[in-house]
Amino acid sequence: MEFSFDTTQQELLNAVEQFGRDQLVPMWSQEADDENRFLTDAWQAMAEFGLMALPFPEEYGGAGVSALTVCAAGEGLGRAGVDAGTVLSYGASTILCGVPIWKMGTEEQRQRYLPKMCSGEWIGGFCLTEPGSGSDAASMKTKAVRDGDEWVLSGSKTWITNGNIGHHFIVTAVTDPEAKPRATGISTFIVDADAPGFRVGRKLDKLGCRTSPTTEIFFDDCRIPADAILGPENYGFVMVAKLILGWERTCLLAPALGSLHRATETACKYALERHQFGRPIASFGAMEEKIAQMRLSYEVAWGLLYRVADLLDRDEPCLVEAAVAKTYISEAAVRVAEDVVQIHGGYGFSKEYLVERGYRDAKLGTIGGGTSEIQRGIIARAIGGF
Ligand SMILES: Cc1cc2nc3c(=O)[nH]c(=O)nc-3n(C[C@H](O)[C@H](O)[C@H](O)COP(=O)(O)OP(=O)(O)OC[C@H]3O[C@@H](n4cnc5c(N)ncnc54)[C@H](O)[C@@H]3O)c2cc1C
Protein backbone atom coordinates (compact mmCIF):
# COMPACT_ATOMS: atom_id res chain seq x y z
CA MET A 1 0.00 0.00 0.00
CA GLU A 2 1.33 3.42 -0.90
CA PHE A 3 0.08 6.86 -0.13
CA SER A 4 1.52 10.33 -0.03
CA PHE A 5 0.21 13.87 0.19
CA ASP A 6 -0.85 15.51 -3.04
CA THR A 7 -0.10 19.20 -3.50
CA THR A 8 -3.50 20.30 -2.18
CA GLN A 9 -3.11 18.29 1.01
CA GLN A 10 0.39 19.64 1.64
CA GLU A 11 -0.79 23.18 0.95
CA LEU A 12 -3.74 22.75 3.30
CA LEU A 13 -1.49 21.45 6.08
CA ASN A 14 0.85 24.44 5.63
CA ALA A 15 -2.03 26.92 5.47
CA VAL A 16 -3.71 25.52 8.60
CA GLU A 17 -0.38 25.54 10.46
CA GLN A 18 0.17 29.18 9.49
CA PHE A 19 -3.41 30.13 10.37
CA GLY A 20 -3.10 28.33 13.71
CA ARG A 21 0.17 30.07 14.62
CA ASP A 22 -1.01 33.54 13.51
CA GLN A 23 -4.60 33.53 14.70
CA LEU A 24 -5.56 30.70 17.03
CA VAL A 25 -2.49 30.39 19.27
CA PRO A 26 -2.66 34.06 20.39
CA MET A 27 -6.33 33.59 21.41
CA TRP A 28 -5.41 31.14 24.18
CA SER A 29 -4.61 32.61 27.59
CA GLN A 30 -3.58 31.14 30.93
CA GLU A 31 -6.63 32.83 32.39
CA ALA A 32 -8.97 31.01 29.96
CA ASP A 33 -7.23 27.74 30.80
CA ASP A 34 -7.54 28.38 34.56
CA GLU A 35 -11.22 29.22 34.18
CA ASN A 36 -12.03 26.29 31.83
CA ARG A 37 -13.26 28.90 29.35
CA PHE A 38 -14.28 27.95 25.80
CA LEU A 39 -12.55 30.16 23.22
CA THR A 40 -15.51 31.43 21.20
CA ASP A 41 -13.27 33.68 19.06
CA ALA A 42 -11.11 30.71 18.12
CA TRP A 43 -14.21 28.72 17.17
CA GLN A 44 -15.44 31.53 14.91
CA ALA A 45 -12.03 31.96 13.29
CA MET A 46 -11.85 28.21 12.60
CA ALA A 47 -15.33 28.30 11.07
CA GLU A 48 -14.41 31.26 8.85
CA PHE A 49 -11.27 29.44 7.73
CA GLY A 50 -13.54 26.56 6.69
CA LEU A 51 -12.33 23.84 9.06
CA MET A 52 -15.83 22.80 10.21
CA ALA A 53 -16.90 22.25 6.60
CA LEU A 54 -14.02 20.06 5.48
CA PRO A 55 -15.45 16.51 5.39
CA PHE A 56 -19.02 17.23 4.30
CA PRO A 57 -20.41 17.21 0.75
CA GLU A 58 -20.72 20.55 -1.00
CA GLU A 59 -24.53 20.37 -1.17
CA TYR A 60 -24.61 20.79 2.63
CA GLY A 61 -22.13 23.67 2.65
CA GLY A 62 -19.08 21.44 3.02
CA ALA A 63 -15.78 21.18 1.19
CA GLY A 64 -16.12 17.47 0.40
CA VAL A 65 -12.50 16.52 1.06
CA SER A 66 -11.22 13.06 1.99
CA ALA A 67 -10.56 11.83 5.54
CA LEU A 68 -6.84 11.94 4.72
CA THR A 69 -7.17 15.63 3.84
CA VAL A 70 -9.11 16.32 7.07
CA CYS A 71 -6.20 14.66 8.90
CA ALA A 72 -3.68 16.88 7.11
CA ALA A 73 -5.59 19.92 8.41
CA GLY A 74 -5.66 18.39 11.91
CA GLU A 75 -1.93 17.80 11.78
CA GLY A 76 -1.53 21.48 10.89
CA LEU A 77 -3.41 22.49 14.05
CA GLY A 78 -1.14 20.29 16.16
CA ARG A 79 2.03 21.57 14.47
CA ALA A 80 0.93 25.14 15.15
CA GLY A 81 0.50 24.40 18.86
CA VAL A 82 -3.20 25.25 18.96
CA ASP A 83 -4.46 24.33 22.43
CA ALA A 84 -5.87 20.82 22.60
CA GLY A 85 -9.12 21.97 24.23
CA THR A 86 -10.17 24.00 21.20
CA VAL A 87 -9.16 21.14 18.94
CA LEU A 88 -11.14 18.64 21.05
CA SER A 89 -14.33 20.72 20.83
CA TYR A 90 -13.86 20.96 17.06
CA GLY A 91 -13.41 17.19 16.76
CA ALA A 92 -16.40 16.37 18.97
CA SER A 93 -18.65 18.59 16.89
CA THR A 94 -17.41 18.00 13.36
CA ILE A 95 -16.32 14.37 13.55
CA LEU A 96 -18.27 12.72 16.41
CA CYS A 97 -21.54 14.52 15.73
CA GLY A 98 -21.38 15.78 12.13
CA VAL A 99 -20.02 12.64 10.46
CA PRO A 100 -22.78 10.30 11.81
CA ILE A 101 -25.45 12.78 10.68
CA TRP A 102 -23.88 12.87 7.22
CA LYS A 103 -23.35 9.11 6.91
CA MET A 104 -26.41 7.77 8.75
CA GLY A 105 -28.93 10.60 8.57
CA THR A 106 -32.00 11.03 6.41
CA GLU A 107 -31.94 13.75 3.77
CA GLU A 108 -34.05 15.96 6.08
CA GLN A 109 -31.62 15.48 8.96
CA ARG A 110 -28.63 16.33 6.76
CA GLN A 111 -30.35 19.43 5.37
CA ARG A 112 -31.36 20.57 8.84
CA TYR A 113 -28.06 20.16 10.68
CA LEU A 114 -25.06 20.06 8.35
CA PRO A 115 -25.14 23.54 6.75
CA LYS A 116 -25.18 25.24 10.15
CA MET A 117 -22.49 22.89 11.46
CA CYS A 118 -20.33 23.67 8.41
CA SER A 119 -20.69 27.41 9.00
CA GLY A 120 -19.85 26.96 12.70
CA GLU A 121 -23.18 28.44 13.77
CA TRP A 122 -24.27 25.20 15.45
CA ILE A 123 -21.93 23.20 17.68
CA GLY A 124 -22.65 19.51 18.12
CA GLY A 125 -21.69 16.82 20.63
CA PHE A 126 -21.77 13.06 21.17
CA CYS A 127 -23.41 11.45 24.24
CA LEU A 128 -22.33 7.86 24.81
CA THR A 129 -20.53 7.60 28.15
CA GLU A 130 -22.55 7.29 31.37
CA PRO A 131 -21.54 7.38 35.03
CA GLY A 132 -21.65 3.55 35.17
CA SER A 133 -20.57 2.72 31.60
CA GLY A 134 -17.42 3.93 29.89
CA SER A 135 -15.30 1.25 28.22
CA ASP A 136 -18.27 -1.13 28.47
CA ALA A 137 -20.47 1.33 26.59
CA ALA A 138 -23.14 -1.23 25.67
CA SER A 139 -24.06 -1.61 29.34
CA MET A 140 -25.58 1.89 29.25
CA LYS A 141 -28.78 2.55 31.21
CA THR A 142 -30.25 5.53 29.33
CA LYS A 143 -33.38 4.31 27.58
CA ALA A 144 -35.74 5.57 24.91
CA VAL A 145 -39.39 4.50 24.76
CA ARG A 146 -41.69 5.22 21.84
CA ASP A 147 -44.83 7.20 22.76
CA GLY A 148 -46.99 7.95 19.71
CA ASP A 149 -45.16 10.42 17.50
CA GLU A 150 -42.37 10.88 20.00
CA TRP A 151 -39.47 9.15 21.73
CA VAL A 152 -39.11 9.69 25.47
CA LEU A 153 -35.52 9.52 26.74
CA SER A 154 -34.61 9.00 30.40
CA GLY A 155 -31.18 8.63 31.97
CA SER A 156 -27.90 10.50 32.17
CA LYS A 157 -24.60 10.86 30.33
CA THR A 158 -21.30 12.18 31.55
CA TRP A 159 -17.98 13.49 30.19
CA ILE A 160 -19.80 15.14 27.33
CA THR A 161 -17.58 17.45 25.31
CA ASN A 162 -19.40 20.68 24.35
CA GLY A 163 -22.17 19.74 26.82
CA ASN A 164 -23.04 23.34 27.72
CA ILE A 165 -22.38 24.93 24.33
CA GLY A 166 -23.86 22.33 21.98
CA HIS A 167 -26.94 23.04 19.90
CA HIS A 168 -27.64 19.32 19.42
CA PHE A 169 -26.18 15.95 20.36
CA ILE A 170 -26.01 12.41 19.05
CA VAL A 171 -27.39 10.34 21.93
CA THR A 172 -27.32 6.57 22.36
CA ALA A 173 -30.16 4.92 24.32
CA VAL A 174 -31.47 1.39 24.91
CA THR A 175 -34.59 0.71 22.83
CA ASP A 176 -34.74 -3.08 23.30
CA PRO A 177 -33.66 -4.08 26.82
CA GLU A 178 -34.05 -7.80 26.00
CA ALA A 179 -31.68 -7.75 23.02
CA LYS A 180 -28.72 -10.13 23.03
CA PRO A 181 -26.07 -8.99 22.52
CA ARG A 182 -27.05 -5.74 24.23
CA ALA A 183 -25.45 -3.65 21.49
CA THR A 184 -28.20 -4.75 19.09
CA GLY A 185 -30.88 -3.12 21.25
CA ILE A 186 -29.41 0.37 21.31
CA SER A 187 -30.54 3.19 19.01
CA THR A 188 -29.06 6.57 18.20
CA PHE A 189 -30.94 9.88 18.25
CA ILE A 190 -30.31 13.51 17.41
CA VAL A 191 -31.42 15.52 20.42
CA ASP A 192 -31.62 19.32 20.31
CA ALA A 193 -30.48 21.05 23.48
CA ASP A 194 -33.80 22.90 23.69
CA ALA A 195 -35.85 19.66 23.75
CA PRO A 196 -38.13 19.50 26.81
CA GLY A 197 -36.41 17.42 29.51
CA PHE A 198 -32.86 17.96 28.21
CA ARG A 199 -30.78 19.31 31.08
CA VAL A 200 -27.09 20.22 31.35
CA GLY A 201 -25.55 19.20 34.69
CA ARG A 202 -22.21 20.03 36.32
CA LYS A 203 -19.31 21.37 34.30
CA LEU A 204 -16.42 19.00 35.03
CA ASP A 205 -13.02 20.35 36.07
CA LYS A 206 -10.14 18.64 34.27
CA LEU A 207 -6.38 18.07 34.15
CA GLY A 208 -6.05 19.21 30.54
CA CYS A 209 -7.96 20.27 27.42
CA ARG A 210 -9.48 22.85 29.74
CA THR A 211 -10.81 25.22 27.09
CA SER A 212 -13.12 22.43 25.94
CA PRO A 213 -16.19 22.38 28.19
CA THR A 214 -17.14 18.94 29.50
CA THR A 215 -20.44 18.38 31.33
CA GLU A 216 -22.99 15.93 32.54
CA ILE A 217 -26.23 15.73 30.56
CA PHE A 218 -29.57 14.57 31.98
CA PHE A 219 -32.62 13.34 30.11
CA ASP A 220 -35.64 13.87 32.36
CA ASP A 221 -38.34 12.21 30.26
CA CYS A 222 -36.91 14.18 27.39
CA ARG A 223 -39.34 14.25 24.45
CA ILE A 224 -38.09 14.31 20.87
CA PRO A 225 -39.97 13.71 17.60
CA ALA A 226 -40.12 10.17 16.21
CA ASP A 227 -38.07 11.22 13.20
CA ALA A 228 -35.16 12.29 15.42
CA ILE A 229 -33.92 8.69 15.38
CA LEU A 230 -30.61 8.42 13.52
CA GLY A 231 -30.12 5.19 11.60
CA PRO A 232 -32.15 2.00 12.06
CA GLU A 233 -34.00 1.30 15.32
CA ASN A 234 -31.93 -0.94 17.65
CA TYR A 235 -28.85 -0.85 15.38
CA GLY A 236 -27.85 2.82 15.58
CA PHE A 237 -25.21 2.15 18.23
CA VAL A 238 -23.56 -0.65 16.26
CA MET A 239 -23.53 1.53 13.14
CA VAL A 240 -22.25 4.63 14.85
CA ALA A 241 -19.54 2.69 16.70
CA LYS A 242 -18.23 1.21 13.44
CA LEU A 243 -18.43 4.53 11.67
CA ILE A 244 -16.87 6.67 14.38
CA LEU A 245 -14.06 4.22 15.01
CA GLY A 246 -12.10 5.04 11.87
CA TRP A 247 -12.94 8.74 11.81
CA GLU A 248 -12.23 9.29 15.50
CA ARG A 249 -8.98 7.38 15.41
CA THR A 250 -7.69 9.42 12.50
CA CYS A 251 -9.17 12.91 12.45
CA LEU A 252 -9.23 13.33 16.24
CA LEU A 253 -5.73 11.91 16.49
CA ALA A 254 -4.16 14.00 13.73
CA PRO A 255 -3.55 17.04 15.99
CA ALA A 256 -1.61 14.71 18.35
CA LEU A 257 0.55 13.72 15.37
CA GLY A 258 1.16 17.41 14.71
CA SER A 259 2.00 17.90 18.39
CA LEU A 260 4.85 15.37 18.02
CA HIS A 261 6.28 17.49 15.22
CA ARG A 262 5.91 20.66 17.24
CA ALA A 263 7.46 19.08 20.33
CA THR A 264 10.60 18.26 18.37
CA GLU A 265 10.90 21.89 17.23
CA THR A 266 10.25 23.28 20.72
CA ALA A 267 12.73 20.89 22.34
CA CYS A 268 15.48 21.63 19.76
CA LYS A 269 15.04 25.38 20.10
CA TYR A 270 15.33 25.30 23.88
CA ALA A 271 18.18 22.78 23.92
CA LEU A 272 20.22 25.03 21.62
CA GLU A 273 19.48 28.19 23.63
CA ARG A 274 20.01 26.78 27.11
CA HIS A 275 23.65 26.48 28.17
CA GLN A 276 24.98 24.45 31.07
CA PHE A 277 28.58 23.47 31.76
CA GLY A 278 29.57 26.05 29.14
CA ARG A 279 27.76 24.25 26.29
CA PRO A 280 24.27 24.15 24.80
CA ILE A 281 22.41 21.31 26.51
CA ALA A 282 21.67 20.01 22.97
CA SER A 283 25.27 18.80 22.86
CA PHE A 284 24.70 16.28 25.67
CA GLY A 285 24.02 12.75 24.50
CA ALA A 286 21.07 12.33 26.85
CA MET A 287 19.32 15.33 25.27
CA GLU A 288 20.15 14.18 21.73
CA GLU A 289 18.65 10.81 22.52
CA LYS A 290 15.35 12.38 23.58
CA ILE A 291 15.19 14.67 20.55
CA ALA A 292 15.97 11.82 18.17
CA GLN A 293 13.28 9.70 19.83
CA MET A 294 10.76 12.49 19.23
CA ARG A 295 11.53 12.48 15.54
CA LEU A 296 11.32 8.67 15.41
CA SER A 297 7.93 8.80 17.13
CA TYR A 298 6.67 11.36 14.62
CA GLU A 299 7.81 9.30 11.62
CA VAL A 300 6.20 6.08 12.90
CA ALA A 301 3.02 7.92 13.93
CA TRP A 302 2.79 9.57 10.49
CA GLY A 303 2.73 6.22 8.72
CA LEU A 304 0.22 4.69 11.15
CA LEU A 305 -2.23 7.59 11.04
CA TYR A 306 -2.32 8.14 7.30
CA ARG A 307 -2.54 4.39 6.65
CA VAL A 308 -5.82 4.31 8.59
CA ALA A 309 -7.06 7.48 6.85
CA ASP A 310 -6.24 5.90 3.49
CA LEU A 311 -8.15 2.71 4.40
CA LEU A 312 -11.08 4.83 5.52
CA ASP A 313 -11.12 6.73 2.23
CA ARG A 314 -11.10 3.43 0.34
CA ASP A 315 -13.93 2.08 2.53
CA GLU A 316 -11.80 -0.80 3.73
CA PRO A 317 -11.94 -2.28 7.26
CA CYS A 318 -9.48 -0.66 9.67
CA LEU A 319 -10.39 -1.90 13.17
CA VAL A 320 -6.95 -3.23 14.10
CA GLU A 321 -4.97 -0.60 12.19
CA ALA A 322 -7.00 2.10 13.96
CA ALA A 323 -6.37 0.50 17.36
CA VAL A 324 -2.63 0.34 16.63
CA ALA A 325 -2.56 3.99 15.50
CA LYS A 326 -4.62 5.18 18.49
CA THR A 327 -2.45 3.36 21.02
CA TYR A 328 0.88 4.30 19.51
CA ILE A 329 0.18 7.97 18.76
CA SER A 330 -1.62 8.81 22.00
CA GLU A 331 1.08 7.13 24.11
CA ALA A 332 3.88 8.71 22.05
CA ALA A 333 2.25 12.11 22.58
CA VAL A 334 2.35 11.64 26.37
CA ARG A 335 5.95 10.33 26.32
CA VAL A 336 7.16 13.12 24.06
CA ALA A 337 5.31 15.83 26.03
CA GLU A 338 7.00 14.53 29.17
CA ASP A 339 10.42 14.62 27.49
CA VAL A 340 9.84 18.22 26.37
CA VAL A 341 9.16 19.14 30.00
CA GLN A 342 12.30 17.24 31.04
CA ILE A 343 14.46 19.05 28.48
CA HIS A 344 13.18 22.37 29.85
CA GLY A 345 14.18 21.34 33.39
CA GLY A 346 12.56 23.49 36.10
CA TYR A 347 11.24 25.92 33.48
CA GLY A 348 9.33 23.04 31.93
CA PHE A 349 7.57 22.51 35.24
CA SER A 350 6.51 26.16 35.37
CA LYS A 351 3.64 27.76 33.50
CA GLU A 352 6.03 30.21 31.88
CA TYR A 353 6.63 27.88 28.95
CA LEU A 354 3.61 26.20 27.41
CA VAL A 355 5.22 22.78 27.59
CA GLU A 356 3.50 22.21 30.95
CA ARG A 357 0.12 22.63 29.22
CA GLY A 358 1.19 20.26 26.45
CA TYR A 359 1.96 17.57 29.04
CA ARG A 360 -1.45 17.96 30.71
CA ASP A 361 -3.32 18.09 27.40
CA ALA A 362 -1.63 15.02 25.94
CA LYS A 363 -2.97 12.61 28.56
CA LEU A 364 -6.56 12.61 27.32
CA GLY A 365 -5.50 10.73 24.17
CA THR A 366 -4.86 7.49 26.07
CA ILE A 367 -8.29 7.66 27.79
CA GLY A 368 -10.92 9.28 25.55
CA GLY A 369 -12.56 7.39 22.71
CA GLY A 370 -11.41 3.98 23.97
CA THR A 371 -8.55 3.63 26.46
CA SER A 372 -5.13 2.22 25.59
CA GLU A 373 -6.04 -0.98 27.46
CA ILE A 374 -9.18 -1.44 25.35
CA GLN A 375 -7.15 -0.86 22.16
CA ARG A 376 -4.56 -3.42 23.26
CA GLY A 377 -7.40 -5.90 23.80
CA ILE A 378 -8.57 -5.33 20.20
CA ILE A 379 -5.04 -5.82 18.87
CA ALA A 380 -4.35 -8.94 20.96
CA ARG A 381 -7.67 -10.57 20.01
CA ALA A 382 -6.97 -9.90 16.33
CA ILE A 383 -3.53 -11.50 16.61
CA GLY A 384 -4.73 -14.45 18.68
CA GLY A 385 -8.02 -14.91 16.85
CA PHE A 386 -9.91 -15.16 20.17
C1 LIG B 1 -12.04 15.21 28.62
C2 LIG B 1 -12.94 14.06 28.23
C3 LIG B 1 -13.85 14.25 27.20
C4 LIG B 1 -14.74 13.21 26.86
N1 LIG B 1 -15.68 13.44 25.89
C5 LIG B 1 -16.64 12.50 25.68
C6 LIG B 1 -17.75 12.78 24.81
O1 LIG B 1 -17.84 13.85 24.19
N2 LIG B 1 -18.72 11.83 24.68
C7 LIG B 1 -18.66 10.64 25.34
O2 LIG B 1 -19.59 9.85 25.17
N3 LIG B 1 -17.63 10.33 26.16
C8 LIG B 1 -16.63 11.24 26.35
N4 LIG B 1 -15.59 10.97 27.22
C9 LIG B 1 -15.57 9.69 27.91
C10 LIG B 1 -14.46 8.74 27.48
O3 LIG B 1 -14.71 8.23 26.21
C11 LIG B 1 -14.34 7.68 28.59
O4 LIG B 1 -13.76 8.32 29.70
C12 LIG B 1 -13.54 6.48 28.17
O5 LIG B 1 -14.20 5.74 27.19
C13 LIG B 1 -13.21 5.56 29.36
O6 LIG B 1 -14.35 5.27 30.11
P1 LIG B 1 -14.33 5.50 31.71
O7 LIG B 1 -13.81 6.85 31.97
O8 LIG B 1 -15.67 5.15 32.23
O9 LIG B 1 -13.27 4.48 32.26
P2 LIG B 1 -13.50 2.89 32.62
O10 LIG B 1 -14.15 2.20 31.47
O11 LIG B 1 -14.16 2.83 33.95
O12 LIG B 1 -12.00 2.41 32.74
C14 LIG B 1 -11.21 2.60 33.92
C15 LIG B 1 -9.90 1.81 33.71
O13 LIG B 1 -10.20 0.42 33.55
C16 LIG B 1 -9.63 -0.07 32.35
N5 LIG B 1 -10.49 -1.08 31.74
C17 LIG B 1 -11.84 -1.07 31.57
N6 LIG B 1 -12.26 -2.15 30.92
C18 LIG B 1 -11.14 -2.87 30.62
C19 LIG B 1 -10.91 -4.09 29.93
N7 LIG B 1 -11.90 -4.80 29.36
N8 LIG B 1 -9.62 -4.50 29.81
C20 LIG B 1 -8.60 -3.81 30.38
N9 LIG B 1 -8.76 -2.65 31.03
C21 LIG B 1 -10.02 -2.18 31.16
C22 LIG B 1 -9.55 1.17 31.44
O14 LIG B 1 -8.61 1.02 30.41
C23 LIG B 1 -9.16 2.25 32.45
O15 LIG B 1 -7.78 2.25 32.65
C24 LIG B 1 -14.67 11.96 27.54
C25 LIG B 1 -13.71 11.78 28.54
C26 LIG B 1 -12.87 12.81 28.91
C27 LIG B 1 -11.89 12.58 30.03
The ligand as an SDF file (V2000), in Angstrom:
LIG
                    3D

 53 58  0  0  0  0  0  0  0  0999 V2000
  -12.0420   15.2060   28.6240 C   0  0  0  0  0  0  0  0  0  0  0  0
  -12.9380   14.0640   28.2300 C   0  0  0  0  0  0  0  0  0  0  0  0
  -13.8540   14.2460   27.1960 C   0  0  0  0  0  0  0  0  0  0  0  0
  -14.7380   13.2080   26.8560 C   0  0  0  0  0  0  0  0  0  0  0  0
  -15.6760   13.4380   25.8900 N   0  0  0  0  0  0  0  0  0  0  0  0
  -16.6440   12.4980   25.6790 C   0  0  0  0  0  0  0  0  0  0  0  0
  -17.7490   12.7820   24.8070 C   0  0  0  0  0  0  0  0  0  0  0  0
  -17.8400   13.8510   24.1860 O   0  0  0  0  0  0  0  0  0  0  0  0
  -18.7180   11.8320   24.6790 N   0  0  0  0  0  0  0  0  0  0  0  0
  -18.6650   10.6360   25.3430 C   0  0  0  0  0  0  0  0  0  0  0  0
  -19.5910    9.8470   25.1680 O   0  0  0  0  0  0  0  0  0  0  0  0
  -17.6320   10.3330   26.1630 N   0  0  0  0  0  0  0  0  0  0  0  0
  -16.6280   11.2410   26.3550 C   0  0  0  0  0  0  0  0  0  0  0  0
  -15.5880   10.9710   27.2160 N   0  0  0  0  0  0  0  0  0  0  0  0
  -15.5740    9.6880   27.9150 C   0  0  0  0  0  0  0  0  0  0  0  0
  -14.4610    8.7420   27.4830 C   0  0  0  0  0  0  0  0  0  0  0  0
  -14.7060    8.2310   26.2070 O   0  0  0  0  0  0  0  0  0  0  0  0
  -14.3410    7.6800   28.5860 C   0  0  0  0  0  0  0  0  0  0  0  0
  -13.7620    8.3250   29.7020 O   0  0  0  0  0  0  0  0  0  0  0  0
  -13.5390    6.4790   28.1660 C   0  0  0  0  0  0  0  0  0  0  0  0
  -14.2020    5.7350   27.1950 O   0  0  0  0  0  0  0  0  0  0  0  0
  -13.2070    5.5590   29.3650 C   0  0  0  0  0  0  0  0  0  0  0  0
  -14.3460    5.2690   30.1080 O   0  0  0  0  0  0  0  0  0  0  0  0
  -14.3340    5.5010   31.7070 P   0  0  0  0  0  0  0  0  0  0  0  0
  -13.8100    6.8480   31.9700 O   0  0  0  0  0  0  0  0  0  0  0  0
  -15.6660    5.1520   32.2300 O   0  0  0  0  0  0  0  0  0  0  0  0
  -13.2660    4.4750   32.2570 O   0  0  0  0  0  0  0  0  0  0  0  0
  -13.5020    2.8870   32.6160 P   0  0  0  0  0  0  0  0  0  0  0  0
  -14.1490    2.1980   31.4740 O   0  0  0  0  0  0  0  0  0  0  0  0
  -14.1620    2.8290   33.9510 O   0  0  0  0  0  0  0  0  0  0  0  0
  -12.0020    2.4130   32.7360 O   0  0  0  0  0  0  0  0  0  0  0  0
  -11.2100    2.5980   33.9200 C   0  0  0  0  0  0  0  0  0  0  0  0
   -9.8970    1.8120   33.7110 C   0  0  0  0  0  0  0  0  0  0  0  0
  -10.1960    0.4230   33.5500 O   0  0  0  0  0  0  0  0  0  0  0  0
   -9.6290   -0.0670   32.3490 C   0  0  0  0  0  0  0  0  0  0  0  0
  -10.4910   -1.0820   31.7360 N   0  0  0  0  0  0  0  0  0  0  0  0
  -11.8420   -1.0690   31.5750 C   0  0  0  0  0  0  0  0  0  0  0  0
  -12.2560   -2.1490   30.9190 N   0  0  0  0  0  0  0  0  0  0  0  0
  -11.1450   -2.8700   30.6210 C   0  0  0  0  0  0  0  0  0  0  0  0
  -10.9100   -4.0850   29.9250 C   0  0  0  0  0  0  0  0  0  0  0  0
  -11.8970   -4.8010   29.3610 N   0  0  0  0  0  0  0  0  0  0  0  0
   -9.6220   -4.5020   29.8050 N   0  0  0  0  0  0  0  0  0  0  0  0
   -8.5980   -3.8090   30.3770 C   0  0  0  0  0  0  0  0  0  0  0  0
   -8.7650   -2.6480   31.0320 N   0  0  0  0  0  0  0  0  0  0  0  0
  -10.0200   -2.1790   31.1560 C   0  0  0  0  0  0  0  0  0  0  0  0
   -9.5550    1.1750   31.4440 C   0  0  0  0  0  0  0  0  0  0  0  0
   -8.6060    1.0160   30.4120 O   0  0  0  0  0  0  0  0  0  0  0  0
   -9.1580    2.2490   32.4540 C   0  0  0  0  0  0  0  0  0  0  0  0
   -7.7840    2.2510   32.6500 O   0  0  0  0  0  0  0  0  0  0  0  0
  -14.6700   11.9610   27.5370 C   0  0  0  0  0  0  0  0  0  0  0  0
  -13.7150   11.7780   28.5440 C   0  0  0  0  0  0  0  0  0  0  0  0
  -12.8730   12.8130   28.9100 C   0  0  0  0  0  0  0  0  0  0  0  0
  -11.8930   12.5750   30.0320 C   0  0  0  0  0  0  0  0  0  0  0  0
  1  2  1  0
  2  3  1  0
  2 52  2  0
  3  4  2  0
  4  5  1  0
  4 50  1  0
  5  6  2  0
  6  7  1  0
  6 13  1  0
  7  8  2  0
  7  9  1  0
  9 10  1  0
 10 11  2  0
 10 12  1  0
 12 13  2  0
 13 14  1  0
 14 15  1  0
 14 50  1  0
 15 16  1  0
 16 17  1  0
 16 18  1  0
 18 19  1  0
 18 20  1  0
 20 21  1  0
 20 22  1  0
 22 23  1  0
 23 24  1  0
 24 25  2  0
 24 26  1  0
 24 27  1  0
 27 28  1  0
 28 29  2  0
 28 30  1  0
 28 31  1  0
 31 32  1  0
 32 33  1  0
 33 34  1  0
 33 48  1  0
 34 35  1  0
 35 36  1  0
 35 46  1  0
 36 37  1  0
 36 45  1  0
 37 38  2  0
 38 39  1  0
 39 40  1  0
 39 45  2  0
 40 41  1  0
 40 42  2  0
 42 43  1  0
 43 44  2  0
 44 45  1  0
 46 47  1  0
 46 48  1  0
 48 49  1  0
 50 51  2  0
 51 52  1  0
 52 53  1  0
M  END
$$$$
